[in-house]
Protein backbone atom coordinates (compact mmCIF):
# COMPACT_ATOMS: atom_id res chain seq x y z
CA UNK A 1 0.00 0.00 0.00
CA UNK A 2 1.23 3.49 -0.86
CA UNK A 3 2.14 5.90 1.91
CA UNK A 4 2.83 8.63 -0.62
CA UNK A 5 2.07 9.08 -4.30
CA UNK A 6 2.64 11.93 -6.74
CA UNK A 7 1.44 12.27 -10.33
CA UNK A 8 2.98 14.86 -12.66
CA UNK A 9 3.64 17.08 -9.62
CA UNK A 10 4.86 20.49 -10.71
CA UNK A 11 5.78 23.74 -8.97
CA UNK A 12 6.89 26.97 -10.57
CA UNK A 13 7.97 30.29 -9.10
CA UNK A 14 7.32 32.79 -11.85
CA UNK A 15 9.29 31.62 -14.86
CA UNK A 16 11.41 29.25 -12.75
CA UNK A 17 10.44 25.58 -12.78
CA UNK A 18 11.41 24.23 -9.36
CA UNK A 19 9.82 20.81 -9.86
CA UNK A 20 8.75 19.35 -13.18
CA UNK A 21 6.26 16.47 -13.54
CA UNK A 22 7.40 14.35 -10.57
CA UNK A 23 5.95 10.82 -10.40
CA UNK A 24 6.65 8.87 -7.20
CA UNK A 25 5.05 5.95 -5.37
CA UNK A 26 6.44 5.29 -1.89
CA UNK A 27 5.35 2.17 -0.01
CA UNK A 28 4.38 2.07 3.65
CA UNK A 29 7.27 1.19 5.94
CA UNK A 30 9.90 2.29 3.43
CA UNK A 31 12.90 4.59 3.82
CA UNK A 32 12.80 6.60 0.61
CA UNK A 33 15.67 8.93 -0.25
CA UNK A 34 15.64 12.09 -2.34
CA UNK A 35 19.11 12.84 -3.68
CA UNK A 36 20.33 15.80 -5.70
CA UNK A 37 22.60 18.86 -5.66
CA UNK A 38 21.62 22.24 -4.24
CA UNK A 39 18.79 23.65 -6.34
CA UNK A 40 17.62 20.23 -7.50
CA UNK A 41 14.15 20.68 -6.00
CA UNK A 42 14.47 18.57 -2.86
CA UNK A 43 13.17 21.15 -0.36
CA UNK A 44 10.41 22.24 -2.76
CA UNK A 45 9.30 18.60 -2.98
CA UNK A 46 9.26 18.31 0.82
CA UNK A 47 7.19 21.48 1.18
CA UNK A 48 4.70 20.32 -1.43
CA UNK A 49 4.28 16.91 0.19
CA UNK A 50 3.77 18.40 3.65
CA UNK A 51 1.14 20.89 2.46
CA UNK A 52 3.28 23.97 3.05
CA UNK A 53 3.29 24.81 -0.67
CA UNK A 54 0.49 24.23 -3.17
CA UNK A 55 1.34 22.51 -6.46
CA UNK A 56 1.17 24.47 -9.68
CA UNK A 57 -0.03 21.32 -11.44
CA UNK A 58 -0.35 17.60 -10.77
CA UNK A 59 -1.49 15.79 -7.63
CA UNK A 60 0.00 14.29 -4.49
CA UNK A 61 -1.47 12.18 -1.70
CA UNK A 62 0.25 11.45 1.61
CA UNK A 63 -1.20 9.05 4.20
CA UNK A 64 -4.37 9.04 2.11
CA UNK A 65 -4.82 12.84 2.10
CA UNK A 66 -4.62 15.13 -0.89
CA UNK A 67 -1.88 17.65 -0.07
CA UNK A 68 -3.73 20.52 -1.76
CA UNK A 69 -7.31 19.89 -0.54
CA UNK A 70 -6.64 18.28 2.87
CA UNK A 71 -3.46 20.00 4.03
CA UNK A 72 -4.80 20.78 7.52
CA UNK A 73 -5.97 17.22 8.21
CA UNK A 74 -2.74 15.88 6.71
CA UNK A 75 -0.63 17.64 9.35
CA UNK A 76 -2.04 15.38 12.07
CA UNK A 77 -0.58 12.34 10.31
CA UNK A 78 2.89 13.52 9.29
CA UNK A 79 6.04 14.78 10.94
CA UNK A 80 8.33 17.27 9.23
CA UNK A 81 11.86 18.15 10.24
CA UNK A 82 13.13 20.96 8.04
CA UNK A 83 16.74 21.97 7.51
CA UNK A 84 16.32 24.62 10.22
CA UNK A 85 13.99 22.87 12.63
CA UNK A 86 12.48 25.34 15.08
CA UNK A 87 13.95 24.34 18.41
CA UNK A 88 13.81 26.96 21.14
CA UNK A 89 17.32 27.43 22.57
CA UNK A 90 16.11 29.03 25.79
CA UNK A 91 13.87 26.04 26.59
CA UNK A 92 15.15 22.77 27.98
CA UNK A 93 15.00 19.52 26.04
CA UNK A 94 11.90 18.48 28.00
CA UNK A 95 10.23 21.89 27.58
CA UNK A 96 10.75 21.74 23.82
CA UNK A 97 9.06 18.36 23.68
CA UNK A 98 6.16 19.60 25.81
CA UNK A 99 5.81 22.68 23.61
CA UNK A 100 5.51 20.58 20.44
CA UNK A 101 3.09 18.26 22.19
CA UNK A 102 0.88 21.31 22.83
CA UNK A 103 1.18 22.43 19.19
CA UNK A 104 0.12 19.01 17.91
CA UNK A 105 -2.66 18.69 20.46
CA UNK A 106 -1.28 15.54 22.06
CA UNK A 107 -3.75 14.46 24.79
CA UNK A 108 -2.65 14.89 28.39
CA UNK A 109 -3.36 11.25 29.08
CA UNK A 110 -0.30 9.25 28.10
CA UNK A 111 1.73 12.34 27.18
CA UNK A 112 4.29 11.89 29.97
CA UNK A 113 4.87 8.25 28.99
CA UNK A 114 5.23 9.19 25.32
CA UNK A 115 7.70 11.96 26.18
CA UNK A 116 9.83 9.67 28.32
CA UNK A 117 9.80 7.02 25.59
CA UNK A 118 11.02 9.53 22.99
CA UNK A 119 13.73 10.80 25.35
CA UNK A 120 14.96 7.25 25.86
CA UNK A 121 14.57 6.44 22.18
CA UNK A 122 16.77 9.38 21.18
CA UNK A 123 19.23 8.88 24.08
CA UNK A 124 18.37 12.31 25.50
CA UNK A 125 17.07 11.27 28.93
CA UNK A 126 20.28 12.36 30.76
CA UNK A 127 20.01 15.77 29.09
CA UNK A 128 16.30 16.52 29.47
CA UNK A 129 16.92 19.52 31.74
CA UNK A 130 19.64 20.97 29.52
CA UNK A 131 18.85 24.08 27.45
CA UNK A 132 18.47 23.19 23.77
CA UNK A 133 20.90 25.98 22.90
CA UNK A 134 23.62 24.17 24.84
CA UNK A 135 23.27 20.87 22.95
CA UNK A 136 25.75 19.63 20.37
CA UNK A 137 24.74 19.58 16.72
CA UNK A 138 23.96 15.88 16.76
CA UNK A 139 21.90 16.14 19.95
CA UNK A 140 19.92 19.05 18.49
CA UNK A 141 19.06 16.88 15.50
CA UNK A 142 17.91 14.06 17.77
CA UNK A 143 15.77 16.50 19.75
CA UNK A 144 14.30 17.86 16.52
CA UNK A 145 13.43 14.32 15.49
CA UNK A 146 11.82 13.59 18.86
CA UNK A 147 9.71 16.76 18.56
CA UNK A 148 8.61 15.73 15.05
CA UNK A 149 7.55 12.33 16.45
CA UNK A 150 5.65 13.55 19.53
CA UNK A 151 2.25 13.05 17.86
CA UNK A 152 3.13 9.60 16.38
CA UNK A 153 3.05 10.44 12.64
CA UNK A 154 2.49 7.82 9.96
CA UNK A 155 4.91 9.48 7.51
CA UNK A 156 8.04 11.34 8.57
CA UNK A 157 9.68 13.93 6.30
CA UNK A 158 13.32 14.79 6.96
CA UNK A 159 15.01 17.51 4.90
CA UNK A 160 18.78 16.90 5.01
CA UNK A 161 18.56 16.02 8.72
CA UNK A 162 22.25 15.27 9.26
CA UNK A 163 23.72 18.20 7.34
CA UNK A 164 26.73 19.46 9.29
CA UNK A 165 26.51 16.69 11.89
CA UNK A 166 29.60 14.66 12.81
CA UNK A 167 29.91 11.08 11.44
CA UNK A 168 29.26 9.36 14.78
CA UNK A 169 26.06 11.36 15.37
CA UNK A 170 24.97 10.66 11.79
CA UNK A 171 25.36 6.93 12.40
CA UNK A 172 23.36 7.13 15.64
CA UNK A 173 20.66 9.16 13.89
CA UNK A 174 20.25 6.48 11.22
CA UNK A 175 20.01 3.76 13.86
CA UNK A 176 17.02 5.65 15.25
CA UNK A 177 15.47 5.87 11.76
CA UNK A 178 15.76 2.10 11.29
CA UNK A 179 13.96 1.57 14.59
CA UNK A 180 11.19 3.91 13.45
CA UNK A 181 10.72 1.86 10.29
CA UNK A 182 10.47 -1.30 12.38
CA UNK A 183 7.73 0.48 14.33
CA UNK A 184 5.78 1.08 11.09
CA UNK A 185 6.75 4.68 10.23
CA UNK A 186 7.39 5.57 6.57
CA UNK A 187 10.40 7.86 6.16
CA UNK A 188 10.96 10.27 3.27
CA UNK A 189 14.42 11.79 3.61
CA UNK A 190 16.49 14.13 1.47
CA UNK A 191 20.24 13.99 1.76
CA UNK A 192 23.38 15.34 0.14
CA UNK A 193 25.43 12.47 1.62
CA UNK A 194 25.76 9.66 -0.90
CA UNK A 195 26.72 7.12 1.79
CA UNK A 196 23.39 7.89 3.48
CA UNK A 197 21.52 7.37 0.21
CA UNK A 198 22.94 3.83 0.21
CA UNK A 199 21.00 3.21 3.43
CA UNK A 200 17.61 3.87 1.79
CA UNK A 201 15.36 1.11 0.47
CA UNK A 202 14.82 3.15 -2.69
CA UNK A 203 15.81 6.59 -3.85
CA UNK A 204 15.09 9.21 -6.48
CA UNK A 205 17.76 11.27 -8.20
CA UNK A 206 16.69 14.87 -8.87
CA UNK A 207 18.46 17.47 -10.99
CA UNK A 208 17.06 20.90 -11.86
CA UNK A 209 13.58 19.82 -10.81
CA UNK A 210 13.51 16.70 -12.97
CA UNK A 211 13.50 13.05 -11.90
CA UNK A 212 16.47 11.35 -13.55
CA UNK A 213 16.67 8.04 -11.74
CA UNK A 214 14.43 5.94 -9.50
CA UNK A 215 15.01 2.60 -7.82
CA UNK A 216 17.07 0.77 -5.23
CA UNK A 217 20.63 2.03 -4.76
CA UNK A 218 21.89 -0.86 -6.91
CA UNK A 219 19.35 -0.10 -9.65
CA UNK A 220 20.35 3.55 -9.72
CA UNK A 221 24.02 2.56 -9.94
CA UNK A 222 23.14 0.36 -12.92
CA UNK A 223 21.99 3.48 -14.78
CA UNK A 224 25.63 4.42 -15.36
CA UNK A 225 26.37 3.86 -19.07
CA UNK A 226 29.51 2.36 -20.51
CA UNK A 227 32.53 1.78 -18.30
CA UNK A 228 33.96 3.50 -15.25
CA UNK A 229 37.76 3.75 -15.21
CA UNK A 230 39.75 4.38 -12.05
CA UNK A 231 42.96 6.34 -12.67
CA UNK A 232 45.71 6.55 -10.05
CA UNK A 233 48.68 8.89 -10.44
CA UNK A 234 51.11 10.78 -8.22
CA UNK A 235 49.14 14.02 -8.90
CA UNK A 236 45.44 13.16 -8.73
CA UNK A 237 44.11 16.72 -8.56
CA UNK A 238 46.13 17.91 -11.55
CA UNK A 239 45.29 14.67 -13.38
CA UNK A 240 41.58 15.29 -12.89
CA UNK A 241 41.92 18.87 -14.16
CA UNK A 242 43.87 17.67 -17.21
CA UNK A 243 41.38 14.94 -18.11
CA UNK A 244 38.40 17.28 -17.66
CA UNK A 245 40.02 19.67 -20.13
CA UNK A 246 41.07 17.10 -22.71
CA UNK A 247 38.55 14.23 -22.60
CA UNK A 248 35.40 15.61 -24.22
CA UNK A 249 32.25 13.62 -23.48
CA UNK A 250 33.66 11.83 -20.43
CA UNK A 251 32.48 12.50 -16.87
CA UNK A 252 35.47 13.07 -14.58
CA UNK A 253 35.33 12.92 -10.79
CA UNK A 254 38.03 13.23 -8.12
CA UNK A 255 37.64 10.77 -5.23
CA UNK A 256 40.44 11.28 -2.73
CA UNK A 257 43.65 10.11 -4.43
CA UNK A 258 41.80 8.53 -7.38
CA UNK A 259 40.24 9.92 -10.54
CA UNK A 260 37.09 8.31 -11.97
CA UNK A 261 36.38 8.54 -15.69
CA UNK A 262 32.95 7.47 -16.99
CA UNK A 263 32.94 6.79 -20.72
CA UNK A 264 31.20 4.83 -23.46
CA UNK A 265 34.54 4.32 -25.24
CA UNK A 266 36.83 2.86 -22.58
CA UNK A 267 39.54 1.54 -24.91
CA UNK A 268 40.04 4.84 -26.73
CA UNK A 269 39.69 6.92 -23.57
CA UNK A 270 42.18 4.78 -21.65
CA UNK A 271 44.73 5.11 -24.44
CA UNK A 272 44.21 8.87 -24.61
CA UNK A 273 44.44 9.22 -20.82
CA UNK A 274 47.73 7.32 -20.76
CA UNK A 275 49.09 9.61 -23.46
CA UNK A 276 47.96 12.79 -21.68
CA UNK A 277 49.36 11.67 -18.33
CA UNK A 278 52.72 10.74 -19.85
CA UNK A 279 52.97 14.04 -21.74
CA UNK A 280 52.17 15.97 -18.56
CA UNK A 281 54.96 14.15 -16.73
CA UNK A 282 52.73 12.56 -14.08
CA UNK A 283 53.59 9.10 -12.76
CA UNK A 284 50.81 6.68 -13.69
CA UNK A 285 50.18 3.98 -11.07
CA UNK A 286 47.21 2.23 -12.69
CA UNK A 287 44.11 2.48 -14.86
CA UNK A 288 41.42 -0.14 -14.36
CA UNK A 289 37.65 -0.58 -14.78
CA UNK A 290 35.64 -0.55 -11.52
CA UNK A 291 31.99 -0.83 -10.46
CA UNK A 292 30.29 2.60 -10.14
CA UNK A 293 29.14 4.07 -6.83
CA UNK A 294 26.15 6.35 -6.30
CA UNK A 295 28.59 9.24 -6.23
CA UNK A 296 29.80 8.31 -9.70
CA UNK A 297 26.23 8.37 -11.01
CA UNK A 298 25.75 11.71 -9.25
CA UNK A 299 28.85 13.17 -10.90
CA UNK A 300 27.74 11.90 -14.31
CA UNK A 301 24.35 13.58 -13.90
CA UNK A 302 25.92 16.88 -12.91
CA UNK A 303 28.34 16.68 -15.82
CA UNK A 304 25.68 16.04 -18.47
CA UNK A 305 22.46 17.35 -16.90
CA UNK A 306 20.77 14.19 -18.21
CA UNK A 307 19.81 10.77 -16.91
CA UNK A 308 22.91 8.56 -16.92
CA UNK A 309 21.42 5.81 -19.05
CA UNK A 310 18.34 7.24 -20.72
CA UNK A 311 16.25 10.36 -21.07
CA UNK A 312 13.45 8.85 -19.00
CA UNK A 313 13.65 7.66 -15.39
CA UNK A 314 14.02 3.95 -14.75
CA UNK A 315 11.69 2.45 -12.18
CA UNK A 316 12.47 -0.62 -10.08
CA UNK A 317 11.49 -3.97 -11.53
CA UNK A 318 8.79 -6.15 -10.10
N, C-alpha and C positions, 0 to 999 in steps of 0.2 A: 504493500500500500504506500502511496506517495505521501510524504510529509510536506513536500514543496514541489510546485510545478509552475513553470513559466512557458508562455507561448508568444513568440514574436515580441517579447518585451522590449520596449524602446523608450529612451528618455533623451530629450534634447534640451539644451539651454541656449535659446536663440538659434544661431546658425550652427552651434557646436553639437555634434552627436556624441553624447557621453556613453550611450549604450544602444546597440543596434541589433534588433531582432534576436534576442536571447531566448533560446529554448533549453530548458533544463527539467529534469525529473529526478528528484532526490527521494530515496526510499526512507521509510521510518527506521530509526536505529542506525543510521549511517553517519560517518564522519565524511563530509564532503568539503573539498578544498577549492578555493578560488585563487588562482595564481596569475600574476601579471605584474608588469612594471608600474611605476608611478604613472598615473593618468590612464591606466588601462580600463577603468570603469568599475573597480572592485567596490569602493565605498558607495558609489552611486547605486550599484546592485543591492548592497546591504540596505541602504535607505529606502529603496523601492520595496524590498521584500518585508521590511518592518513597518511599512505604512507611513514613514516619515515623508517620503516624496510620492507624488502621484505619477503614474506612467503617462508618457505622451501617447503611446499606442501599445497594443498587446494586452495580455492578461497575466496575472499571477495569483496563485492560491497558496496559502501557508496554513498548515494545521486545519485545512478545510474551509478557510475564510478567504474571501476575495480581498486583496490588499487595498484596492481602491474603494470598494463599497463598504467593507466591514473592518476598516482600520482600527476603530475603537475597540470592538470586541476581540480583534486579533491580539491586541496588546496584553490581554489576560493570559494568553497561551504561549507567548514567546518571551525569551530573554534576549537582550541586546547589549553587548559590551563594545562600545565604540573605541576608536583609537585614543580618545581623551575621555575616558569614563569619568563621570562626575562624582568622584569621592570628595568628601569634605574634610580638609586637612586638620581643621580645628575640632573635629569630632573623633572620638575613639573608634576603634574597630567595631566594638559592639554597638555604639551609637549610630554608626553608619548603617549597619545591618538593620537596626530598629527603624531608622529613618526610611529605608527602602521598603521595609515591610509595611509601613504606614502608607507610602505612595501606592503600593500595589494592593492595598486593602487586605492584607493577610489577616485572617481572623485571630483574635486574641487567644482563643483556645488552641493549644498546640504550637503557638508561635515560639515560646521559649525553647521547646524541644527541637523545633526545626532550626532555630538559630544556633543552638549548641551543636546540632549535627553538622551544620555547614561549617562552623568554626573548626570542629574536629576533622571534617572532610578536607578542609583546605590547610590544615596544620597551623591554624591561627589561634587556637585556644590559649596558649601561653601569652599571647600578645593582645588579648581582647580589650584591655584597658589602655593600650598604647594609642596615642594620637596617630591618625592615618598619615599625617604629614611627616611623621618620624619613621615611617616604614621604608624598607628598601624597595627598589623597583619591582623585584619579583614578588614581594609580599603585597605590594599595592595591587598588582595584577590578580593575585589570588583573592584579595578582598573584593576587587571589582567583580570577579567571577561569582563569589559567594553572594554579593548583592543582586546580581543578575539572576541568581537561582532561588532567591528567597520565596518566590511565589510558585515554585515548581513548574517551570515552563515545559511544554512539549518539544519546542524547537528552540535551540540556542544559537544566536548569531554572534560571532566573534570577529571583529575587524582588526586584523593584525595584532592579536592580543599579546604577543611576546616581543614586539618590536622594542629594541633597546634593552632587553632583559638578558642577564648573564646566562650562559649555557646550562648551568646546573638548575637554575630556576625554570628555564624553558623545559627541561626534562621533567621536572616535578609537575609543572603545569600540564604537560601532556599526559602524565600518569593520571591526573585528576580527570581529564577529558575522557580517557578510556573507561574509567569507572562510571562516569555519567552515561556513556553509551551502554554499558552493561545494565544500568538502571532504566534504560528505555528512552533516553533523551536523544533526539536527532541534533547533530551539530553541523552548522554551516560556518566555515572558518575561512577567512582570507589571510594569506601569508606571503611575505616576500622571501621567506627562508625555504630554499628548495629541499633541504633535508627534512623540514616539517611536512612539506607536501607529500613526501614519501610515506608519511604516517597515515595519510588519508585513505579511506576505502576507494574513493574515486575523486577525480579532480577535473576542473575546467581551466583551460588556459585562455586568458583574455589578453587582447592587445588592441588598443585604440577603440575600445567599445565593442569589439567583435569577438565571437567565440571561435577559436582556432583549433582547439583540441579538447576532447572529452573522453574520459575512460578511467580505468585503473592506472596507477603510476606506470606499470609495465606497458599498458596499451598506449599511453601517451608517449613513452620512450620509443615505441615501435613506429611512431609517426616520422621519426628522423629518416630522411631519404639517403640513399647511397651509403657511403662508408665514412666512419669517423677515424681519423688518423691522430695518434698521439705523437708529438714531436718533442724531443728532449735535447736541449743544447746547454752550453755553458752560459748563455745570455738569453734566458727565456723572454724577458720583457722586450728586448730589442728584436728578438726573433719574431715575436707576435706582431710588432709594429711593421716589420719588413714584409711579412706574409700578408698582412692586411692590405698593404700598399700594392703588392705585386700579384696576388692571386685573386683575380677578378672572379666573382661568382661563388667563392668559397666562404663559409662562415668560420671566423677565427675567434677563438676564446682563450684567455690566459687563465690557467688553473694552478696557482702556486708556481712550481718550477717546471710546469708542463704546458705546452701549447696544443690545443685541440683544433683540428681542421676538418670541417664537415664538407664533403664533396661528392658529386655524382661521378667523378672521373678520377678515382684514387690512383691509378697507375701513372697518369700524366701529371697529376698534382704532386705526387710523391717525388717524381723525377725533377720537376721544376723546383720544389722546395729544397731538395738536396743541392741543386745548382745554386740557388739563391743564398743558401746558408754558407756554402763553400766560398762563393764570391765575396760575401760579407766578412769572411774570416772567422766565423763562429765555429766552435767545436761541436760537431754533431754527435750525440750519444746514441740516439736511436729514433727510428720512425716505425710505428707499428699500428695496425688497426685495433680498435678497442670497442667495447659495447658502450653506447651512449648513456649518459645520465640525464635526469630531468633538467639539470642546468645546461647541458649541451643543447637540448631541444629549445630551452628558453633563449639561449644565445642565438640559435638559428632563426627563431621567430623575430627577435629584435633586429637581426641583420637584414632580413628580407621583408619583414612586415606582412608575411603570408604564413598560412599553415605549412608546417614542415613537409607534409607529404601530399597534401591536396588542398584545393581551394575551399572545400567544404569540411566541416568538423566530422570526426570519426567517432561514432558512439560505441560503447562496449558491446561485445557480442553476447547473445543469449538472452 
